[in-house]
Amino acid sequence: VETLDVALRPWPRPQCRIRVGSGALESLVAEFAVSHADRRLALVTDANVLPLHAARLAELLAPVVRHVEVIAIPAGEASKTRESKAAIEDRLLAAAIGRRDLLLAVGGGMVGDLAGFVAATWHRGIEWVQVPTTLLAMVDASLGGKTAVNLAEAKNLVGCFHHPTAVFADVETLRTLPEREYLAGFAEVVKAAAIADREFFEQLEVDGEGLVRREATLLERTIVRSMRIKLDIVEQDAQELGRRAALNFGHTVAHAVELQPRRAQSSPSRWNHGEAVAFGMSVEGALAHSVHGFPADELRRLQALLRRFGLPTVAPRELDPLDIVAAARTDKKNRGGRIHFALPLRIGAMPAGDDVTLPLDEALLLQALQRAAGVD
Ligand SMILES: NC(=O)c1ccc[n+]([C@@H]2O[C@H](COP(=O)([O-])OP(=O)(O)OC[C@H]3O[C@@H](n4cnc5c(N)ncnc54)[C@H](O)[C@@H]3O)[C@@H](O)[C@H]2O)c1
């Protein structure tokens, strides 16, 4: 048996250009006219975003590139599957989208994750560009290069890292977003401030009302600042080996809540991801208070800011804290049979070092959940 040890050259460092603001879509068209005039384009979107934004973008792009193939899939998380990936690939084949062509994802995080994964494996990886049209996708899902589809058993189980070469976030597209979807995005905005930037947190306390009213200049400033925080953390830990876990503040509890069966969740319908993250930060903030001495008044400010964005900080009675603890045992951050949390020391500060997660006794989590559910 012979052994060949080969030190392969690292994959080229991904470059990504991000444009944020009113008119970002017009910039996209202008830039494509210059850089992509000779390429075919697959524009992947969902059925909600198609008539609102994607059809107009396709119309503007048609005269400036060689061909635009519009591929619209049904809206909703149920479309983020291997079957949808295969259906999109069939359309790429029929439209002769080649190795040098381009995929454009126009929509929320669902479209971005799915289309990005298609781009990652089509011809072993083609270039793709993202146009996020939800607040959550702008501040979170469009950054960091994670792509995936869900299996029935687990979310995001099949996927890979494949960075888009550009992200165009046009705040005008947020005007058509339903109120609840819009406000959900602020859970990730507040999280970014809570883990990394105290001054940003204080600015959000001032800007809350204007942001709820979707004021464009405030939104633009807020999105850019949130993006910077995520990009900074991702740059330090591109493969999610350590520090990137800071982005998981609130998410251990949120994921456990999301695993609960539908009937156990509050009316009128189950919490969306942002709502679950808001509740998660409220509970994990209480944990941070018990273990790190996260100041009590800062916990109250965190909860007040979340509520200003219409986000929940207490659990509905139907959620059983014991079920949440059981679900948290399956969290991907866990090691050695213990539940791990990424908890801030105070607003804007995470523990130093590469390993920002902390194993905690389940009894502490149960206590924090019982308080949050008001059944102490
Ligand atoms: N890759 C990552 O790092 C990452 C990070 C966070 C979340 N995600 C993924 O993102 C997804 C959630 O993203 P999401 O909340 O954007 O969900 P989504 O893409 O399902 O969009 C939510 C809803 O809003 C509609 N919509 C989108 N833009 C609209 C607009 N401008 N006007 C009106 N309606 C619009 C969509 O059709 C959908 O019904 C999940 O699949 C999650 O796993 C990925």
The ligand as an SDF file (V2000), in Angstrom:
LIG
                    3D

 44 48  0  0  0  0  0  0  0  0999 V2000
  -27.9900   30.6550    4.6960 N   0  0  0  0  0  0  0  0  0  0  0  0
  -28.0700   31.1800    5.8850 C   0  0  0  0  0  0  0  0  0  0  0  0
  -27.0560   31.5440    6.5050 O   0  0  0  0  0  0  0  0  0  0  0  0
  -29.4120   31.3560    6.5240 C   0  0  0  0  0  0  0  0  0  0  0  0
  -29.5420   32.1390    7.6770 C   0  0  0  0  0  0  0  0  0  0  0  0
  -30.8030   32.3210    8.2100 C   0  0  0  0  0  0  0  0  0  0  0  0
  -31.9100   31.7360    7.6140 C   0  0  0  0  0  0  0  0  0  0  0  0
  -31.7460   30.9740    6.5020 N   0  0  0  0  0  0  0  0  0  0  0  0
  -32.8890   30.3380    5.8440 C   0  0  0  0  0  0  0  0  0  0  0  0
  -33.7480   31.3690    5.3820 O   0  0  0  0  0  0  0  0  0  0  0  0
  -35.0760   30.8720    5.3140 C   0  0  0  0  0  0  0  0  0  0  0  0
  -36.0000   31.8810    5.9340 C   0  0  0  0  0  0  0  0  0  0  0  0
  -35.8880   33.0820    5.2100 O   0  0  0  0  0  0  0  0  0  0  0  0
  -37.1030   34.0880    5.0330 P   0  0  0  0  0  0  0  0  0  0  0  0
  -37.6720   34.4500    6.3480 O   0  0  0  0  0  0  0  0  0  0  0  0
  -36.6320   35.1850    4.1380 O   0  0  0  0  0  0  0  0  0  0  0  0
  -38.2050   33.1540    4.3690 O   0  0  0  0  0  0  0  0  0  0  0  0
  -38.8500   33.0230    2.9190 P   0  0  0  0  0  0  0  0  0  0  0  0
  -37.8400   33.0900    1.8590 O   0  0  0  0  0  0  0  0  0  0  0  0
  -39.7070   31.8180    2.9680 O   0  0  0  0  0  0  0  0  0  0  0  0
  -39.7620   34.3430    2.8250 O   0  0  0  0  0  0  0  0  0  0  0  0
  -40.8320   34.5420    3.7040 C   0  0  0  0  0  0  0  0  0  0  0  0
  -42.1250   34.8610    2.9380 C   0  0  0  0  0  0  0  0  0  0  0  0
  -42.0390   36.1820    2.4060 O   0  0  0  0  0  0  0  0  0  0  0  0
  -42.3410   36.1620    1.0100 C   0  0  0  0  0  0  0  0  0  0  0  0
  -41.5820   37.2710    0.4460 N   0  0  0  0  0  0  0  0  0  0  0  0
  -40.2470   37.3460    0.2330 C   0  0  0  0  0  0  0  0  0  0  0  0
  -39.9100   38.5820   -0.1490 N   0  0  0  0  0  0  0  0  0  0  0  0
  -41.0540   39.3010   -0.2130 C   0  0  0  0  0  0  0  0  0  0  0  0
  -41.3370   40.6540   -0.5310 C   0  0  0  0  0  0  0  0  0  0  0  0
  -40.3850   41.5450   -0.8100 N   0  0  0  0  0  0  0  0  0  0  0  0
  -42.6280   41.0510   -0.4870 N   0  0  0  0  0  0  0  0  0  0  0  0
  -43.6210   40.1860   -0.1370 C   0  0  0  0  0  0  0  0  0  0  0  0
  -43.4020   38.8930    0.2020 N   0  0  0  0  0  0  0  0  0  0  0  0
  -42.1250   38.4710    0.1580 C   0  0  0  0  0  0  0  0  0  0  0  0
  -41.9360   34.7890    0.5620 C   0  0  0  0  0  0  0  0  0  0  0  0
  -42.6110   34.4260   -0.6200 O   0  0  0  0  0  0  0  0  0  0  0  0
  -42.3830   33.9490    1.7550 C   0  0  0  0  0  0  0  0  0  0  0  0
  -43.7530   33.6980    1.6740 O   0  0  0  0  0  0  0  0  0  0  0  0
  -35.0640   29.5120    5.9990 C   0  0  0  0  0  0  0  0  0  0  0  0
  -35.0800   28.5210    5.0390 O   0  0  0  0  0  0  0  0  0  0  0  0
  -33.7410   29.5060    6.7500 C   0  0  0  0  0  0  0  0  0  0  0  0
  -33.2250   28.2250    6.9200 O   0  0  0  0  0  0  0  0  0  0  0  0
  -30.5230   30.7810    5.9480 C   0  0  0  0  0  0  0  0  0  0  0  0
  1  2  1  0
  2  3  2  0
  2  4  1  0
  4  5  1  0
  4 44  2  0
  5  6  2  0
  6  7  1  0
  7  8  2  0
  8  9  1  0
  8 44  1  0
  9 10  1  0
  9 42  1  0
 10 11  1  0
 11 12  1  0
 11 40  1  0
 12 13  1  0
 13 14  1  0
 14 15  2  0
 14 16  1  0
 14 17  1  0
 17 18  1  0
 18 19  2  0
 18 20  1  0
 18 21  1  0
 21 22  1  0
 22 23  1  0
 23 24  1  0
 23 38  1  0
 24 25  1  0
 25 26  1  0
 25 36  1  0
 26 27  1  0
 26 35  1  0
 27 28  2  0
 28 29  1  0
 29 30  1  0
 29 35  2  0
 30 31  1  0
 30 32  2  0
 32 33  1  0
 33 34  2  0
 34 35  1  0
 36 37  1  0
 36 38  1  0
 38 39  1  0
 40 41  1  0
 40 42  1  0
 42 43  1  0
M  CHG  2   8   1  16  -1
M  END
$$$$
